[in-house]
């Protein structure tokens, strides 16, 4: 079993509804997402992906489509709270707002990302791990073995 990791960066703002600290305010992060997949390398000399678990370009395409492109330079808000009204006002003023059905914490984002990415991976490839840095010194992890 071989593991491959691709690293992505994106800029996103969020606010935590009902939180008792500074993060209740809209603020941004320079996120860094590590995506690790695992599988067996192709062992067919006639296959174009011979020797590969997965083409890094294919992994990049999946993650960019599902995570990076929608979230980069957007504001993420919880649609199940009064932040929905704020988000709608911002949208009406031309801002890119993404509504989630959860509190947009690092932890919840990891669970959401894991589900989305795994659903698009080829049948023989498993999502092994996600690591999401919210700041230079703070990150959360989703690990398949812990699920």
Secondary structure, DSSP 8 states (H G I E B T S, - for coil): -EEEEEEEEEEEEE--TT-SSGGGS-EEEEEEEEEEEEE-----TTSTTTT-SS-HHHHHHHHIIIIIHHHTTEEEEETTSTHHHHHHHHHHTT--EEEESS---HHHHHHHHHHHHHHHS-TT-EEEEEEEEEETTEEEEEEGGG-
